[in-house]
Structures are given as structure tokens and as C-alpha cells.
């Protein structure tokens, strides 16, 4: 599967952005999808994950209540709605895909989110 992330940009603290990740292939609905981010000079970290059916989600503690992951299997797309953004959310955000119980083997190219104070 190939992934294309989009939706990043510059926003003021307290603002919102919605990231999208479009996937190729007819088996999108069988993949668990995730969002990760990488702050400058730091390792990539997990942000959120959604099961193939969309009924199970996980979040990094620091984004709970502010970020919402969702997916539309008919459109082969996963979303990350980010509200109440903080400067510490500034990072390159990556979407990724994995088979259930597998590892994240497929990665998008990343989209930069910059939150100004």
C-alpha cells in the first residue's frame, strides 16, 4: 500500500488542522492505520491508531481529548483532526499502515505542522 499525507501547515496556538492520508490499493480496509510525529532532533513517536473497522482507537496521552482519528474505507483515507493545538505539537506528521498484529511497514512521506505561540 502507498500512503500520501496532506493537510499540514502553520496555525496559531489554539487552532485546528485536519490531516489526511490517502492510500492506494483495494485492501485499505484490512489495515490498521496510525499517525506518528517527529519533533526536530527527536525520535518519531506514536500519536494515534485506528483499527481496520474504525471501532478501536488509541491516542498518545498528551493528545487525548484534542485529537481525533477517523477513517473512511470507501475513500481509502484516514484523518487526524487536531484541535486546541499547542506549540509542542509542532512536528512532521506521518501516516502509516500495518496488518493487524503486525508492524508498521508502510509509511507516508510526512506533512509538517507548525503551531506558533
C-alpha positions as CSV (number, residue, x, y, z in Angstrom):
1,X,0.0,0.0,0.0
2,X,1.2,3.5,-0.8
3,X,0.3,6.4,1.5
4,X,0.1,10.2,0.8
5,X,-0.3,12.5,3.8
6,X,-1.5,16.1,3.5
7,X,-3.1,18.9,5.4
8,X,-0.1,20.2,7.4
9,X,0.5,23.9,7.7
10,X,1.1,26.8,10.0
11,X,-1.5,27.6,12.7
12,X,-1.7,29.6,15.8
13,X,-1.9,28.0,19.2
14,X,-5.4,27.0,20.0
15,X,-6.2,26.5,16.3
16,X,-7.2,23.4,14.4
17,X,-5.9,21.4,11.5
18,X,-7.1,18.2,9.8
19,X,-4.5,15.8,8.4
20,X,-5.5,13.4,5.7
21,X,-3.8,10.3,4.5
22,X,-4.9,8.8,1.2
23,X,-3.9,5.2,0.5
24,X,-3.7,3.2,-2.7
25,X,-4.8,-0.3,-3.1
26,X,-8.1,-2.2,-2.7
27,X,-7.1,-3.7,0.7
28,X,-7.0,-0.5,2.6
29,X,-9.9,-1.7,4.7
30,X,-7.8,-4.5,6.1
31,X,-5.1,-2.3,7.5
32,X,-4.7,-0.8,10.9
33,X,-3.8,2.9,10.4
34,X,-1.7,5.1,12.5
35,X,-0.3,8.6,12.8
36,X,3.2,9.3,14.2
37,X,5.1,12.5,14.6
38,X,8.7,13.6,14.8
39,X,9.9,16.7,16.6
40,X,13.1,18.3,15.4
41,X,16.0,16.4,16.7
42,X,13.9,13.8,18.3
43,X,12.8,10.3,17.5
44,X,9.5,9.6,15.9
45,X,6.7,8.9,18.4
46,X,3.3,7.3,18.2
47,X,0.3,9.7,18.1
48,X,-2.8,7.7,17.3
49,X,-4.1,4.4,15.8
50,X,-7.4,3.2,14.4
51,X,-8.4,-0.4,13.7
52,X,-9.4,-1.6,10.3
53,X,-13.1,-1.3,11.2
54,X,-12.7,2.1,12.9
55,X,-14.2,0.9,16.2
56,X,-10.9,0.8,18.2
57,X,-8.7,3.8,18.6
58,X,-5.6,4.7,20.7
59,X,-4.0,8.0,21.5
60,X,-0.8,9.4,23.0
61,X,-1.8,10.7,26.4
62,X,-0.8,14.3,25.5
63,X,-3.2,14.5,22.6
64,X,-6.2,12.8,24.2
65,X,-9.3,15.0,24.1
66,X,-7.7,17.2,21.5
67,X,-7.0,14.9,18.5
68,X,-9.5,12.5,16.8
69,X,-8.5,9.8,14.4
70,X,-11.1,8.5,11.9
71,X,-11.2,6.6,8.6
72,X,-13.3,6.3,5.5
73,X,-12.7,3.0,4.0
74,X,-14.8,3.8,0.9
75,X,-12.4,6.7,0.2
76,X,-9.2,4.8,1.3
77,X,-8.5,7.7,3.6
78,X,-7.6,8.2,7.3
79,X,-7.9,11.5,9.1
80,X,-6.4,13.2,12.1
81,X,-8.5,16.1,13.4
82,X,-6.3,18.2,15.6
83,X,-7.9,20.8,17.9
84,X,-6.6,23.1,20.6
85,X,-3.1,22.8,19.0
86,X,-0.1,23.7,21.2
87,X,3.4,24.8,20.1
88,X,4.7,21.4,21.4
89,X,2.5,19.7,18.7
90,X,4.9,21.2,16.1
91,X,6.4,18.3,14.2
92,X,6.4,16.4,11.0
93,X,3.4,14.0,11.0
94,X,3.5,10.7,9.3
95,X,0.7,8.2,8.5
96,X,1.4,4.5,8.5
97,X,-0.3,1.2,7.9
98,X,0.1,-2.3,9.2
99,X,-1.6,-5.6,9.2
100,X,-3.5,-6.4,12.4
101,X,-1.0,-7.6,15.0
102,X,1.9,-6.8,12.7
103,X,4.4,-3.9,12.5
104,X,4.0,-0.6,10.7
105,X,5.6,-1.5,7.4
106,X,4.1,1.2,5.2
107,X,4.8,4.9,5.6
108,X,3.7,8.1,4.0
109,X,6.1,11.0,3.3
110,X,5.2,13.2,6.2
111,X,3.5,16.6,6.4
112,X,4.8,19.5,8.5
113,X,2.6,21.0,11.2
114,X,3.8,24.2,12.8
115,X,2.0,25.7,15.8
116,X,3.0,29.3,16.6
117,X,2.6,30.7,20.1
